[in-house]
């Protein structure tokens, strides 16, 4: 026979459908509020209203506000790490040469040209018009 009981539970872990108490998973009842679910954390002990179905399955209807929660403690002093600035350098090739300002400018021009050609081809379906548009855009980018 189904019944509702008051039970003090110690939560070992949380699963997708509810907490694990000892070796048994309890499920959340459809009547439980989201705020009650949020109160439950692993390691805490709670006073709960539990519905026990005829099959023996247990469903948590509510969690009492006076549940004892074990809060984790942090160490008194955390180890300090030395902060180092990242080294910003981009290699032009695998030979180890660093990119100069003119190298960056050339790279920017190549990217701009590629973008102009891509846009021209995507915008127009006629190849001749695409070439004409790309030439105009490239003239604008290069000047």
Secondary structure, DSSP 8 states (H G I E B T S, - for coil): --EEEEEEEEEEEE-SSSEEETTEE-EE-TT--HHHHHH--TT-EEEEEEEE-TTS-EEEEEE-TT-B-------SS-------------BSSTT--B--HHHHHHHHHHHHHHHHHHHHHHH-SSHHHHHHHHHHHHHHHH-
